[in-house]
Amino acid sequence: MKSEEKAYVQYRLGRAKTALREAKLLLDAGGLHTAVNRLYYACFDCVSALLLTEGRSSSKHSGVRAFFDRDFVNTGRIPVPLGRFYRRIEARRKKADYGDLVTFRAEEVARWLGVAEEFVGALSTLLEEAIQ
């Protein structure tokens, strides 16, 4: 992997960790819709970085998800429950950002935060192995 690709992977991983911290702050402050947005983007940044380690990218969120499912979830490199979570948090982010009359409960967003932390942790391990 080229040094600029490694730098990009590290940058995306840093963004993911920042988005998780932002989600926690927003959850604590009652900003549930924006917390959901940050949870999704924490996962998205990790997935985008992971795809790059194998020379893949997409300009569309659906393309990123499709590559992730095919190359990582369906092959068993990422546990299926984490793959399902990624799909669900993407759908929830769309509702949070674009839906009308959408509400979230703090308890459910807190639960998603825990899973997002697990997701980022699992992908971080793969990313760190890939850039060594």
Buried (B, 14 or more C-beta within 10 A) or exposed (E): BEEEBBEBBBEBBEBBBBBBEBBBEBBEEEBBBBBBBBBBBBBBBBBBBBBBBEEBEBEEBEEBBEBBBEBBBEEEEBBEEBBEBBEEBBEBBBBBEEEEEBEBEEEEBBEBBEBBBBBBEBBBEBBEEBBE
